[in-house]
Amino acid sequence: MPSSTADPRHPAASLSSTTAPDPSGAVCVSGLRDVCDDAGMPRNRTFDLLFVHGAGGGGWEWALWRHVLEARGHRVHAPDLHTLAGGPTVTRYEDYLQQVHDALAPLQRPRVLVGASLGGLLALETVSAADALVLVNPLPPAPWHLRMPAREWPDVVRWGRDARLASTRRALTDADDATTLEAARRWRNESGLVLRTAHAGRSLAAPPVPTLCIASRNDDDVPPAITHALAAAWNADLHVSAASTHVGPLLGADAAHTARHVHDWLQRRLFADAGLAQV
């Protein structure tokens, strides 16, 4: 957004009690061929990751994360959410939700949903079909939506038409000049109906899979205290990014570090869920 939960977590079944120690302290349970090498040592686990962008943005917002995570062997999918042929005025929240469902369904398991801002809310609503969830400054569901700053949304939010380099620079104070220029060129108009529906509060259950919430240090769009409260209520993990803007964890100077943290978190949570432990 350019403006200023036996559970489904890959439980191990019928595992041998024979273990092989890793110098790092991890213990790998034998028989888990997909997470241990022939010597019984933990290996890097890779995933299909579906990235869901925020309002007014596109899959391009995940370029820095894609670079980091693909370099570690993950398969990254970052499609654009599309308004309907009739334009933003006829595009509903449910249309975007269906696009996320359709993009996630063919991906190999284990698969991870990663959503930012509006994309975080869409990911949360689709999480039953995923194996882990990462939320970056997500629009909150009910009742936390009541803590959001009040805003009015016209039928078409003209972020694309009205984009200027100066206003983009103010929204991306932690991004470099090239990223800021790219963003200013690529913001797009958004459906006000989608945003009104999202901000009205969606009644959603706590995620049933391992969940990481990421909050910027400062965020004028989704106050960090809301993301902290979500993580606490859901017993989710929380990472506070050094980013000072709403989209800073994706586009700012802290983006690569945040993506590396997501990779490390996925490895730790997989080991714990598959029967690996720290000694």
Number of C-alpha atoms within 10 A of each C-alpha: 21 23 16 14 18 7 9 15 19 20 12 14 10 6 12 10 11 11 15 16 16 14 8 9 10 19 22 27 25 22 17 18 12 11 21 19 15 10 10 20 19 25 15 16 18 19 21 18 27 23 29 32 28 27 24 20 22 21 16 16 24 22 14 19 23 22 14 18 20 14 10 15 13 18 17 18 18 19 17 18 21 14 19 14 8 8 13 20 17 16 20 19 18 12 15 21 18 14 16 23 16 11 16 23 12 9 17 12 14 16 21 27 27 26 25 28 23 27 28 27 27 29 31 27 20 18 23 15 17 25 21 26 28 27 26 31 31 29 30 28 22 16 12 15 18 14 13 15 11 8 9 9 14 14 17 17 20 17 20 17 11 12 18 15 15 12 15 22 18 15 22 25 17 22 26 13 13 9 17 23 16 14 24 21 15 17 23 20 20 27 24 23 20 24 22 17 13 20 23 14 17 18 11 13 12 18 20 18 20 24 28 21 25 24 30 25 18 18 19 15 19 24 20 19 15 20 25 19 16 19 21 13 10 16 15 21 16 19 20 17 20 19 25 22 29 30 27 27 31 23 25 22 18 18 24 20 16 24 20 15 14 19 20 13 18 23 17 16 16 21 22 17 16 18 18 21 14 13 9
